[in-house]
Amino acid sequence: MSEAVQEIMERIQQLPEEDRLLLDEQLARQAEAEWKREAAAARRLAQKKGIDQAAIDLAVEQIRYAP
């Protein structure tokens, strides 16, 4: 872990619990927003390539349950 990250982690640990909870909530919102942006981009790319949800489901099933 870099020195900068270590310093940030130490500062977070020093925060009052209420502030740490608020930070956790904000980070979760940011992660969800990023996931939604990436999912939308992936759906657009799949649509351009003619890949629909049924094809995705089939591919996942084949990989997940392959002998």
N, C-alpha and C positions, 0 to 999 in steps of 0.2 A: 504494500500500500504506500502510495506516495506521501511525502511529508504534508502536502497541502490537504490531501484527503484525510489523513490522520488528524490534522488540526481541526478540520471541519467536524469530524466525528466527535472529537473531544468537546467542541463547542456545543454540539447538539446534545450531548450527554449532560451538559451543564444547564440546559434550558429547564425551566419548570415543566412539569408534566403536561399542563394545559397547552403550553406552547409547542411541545413535542407532538402532541396529538393534532394540533392545527397544522404543523409541518407535515405530518404523515398524511393528513387529509388532502393538503395541497399537492403533495407529490403523487398521491393516488389519482387525483383529478387530472394532473398533467400526463401521467402514464396512460390513463384511459383515453384522453384526447388524442395522444400520439397513436395509440392502438387503432382508434377509429379512423384517423387520417390514413394510416398505413393500410387498413382493411379496405377502405374506399378505393385507394389507389390500386390495390391488388384486384379488387372486383372489376375496376375499369380495364385493367390490363387483361384479365381473364376474358371479359366480354369482347374485347378487340380480337382476341385469339379464338373466339368462338367456344370458349369453355363455359359451360353452365354449372349450376349447383349440383345437378344430378351427376355430372362427370366428376366433379370434385369429390362428392360423397362416395362414388364408386372407387375412385383411386385410393381414398383414405381407407375404405373397407378392405380393398385388396392388399394394401400394405399392412394394415393392422392385423388382419386375420390370415395372412399368407401362411401356407404350411411350412 
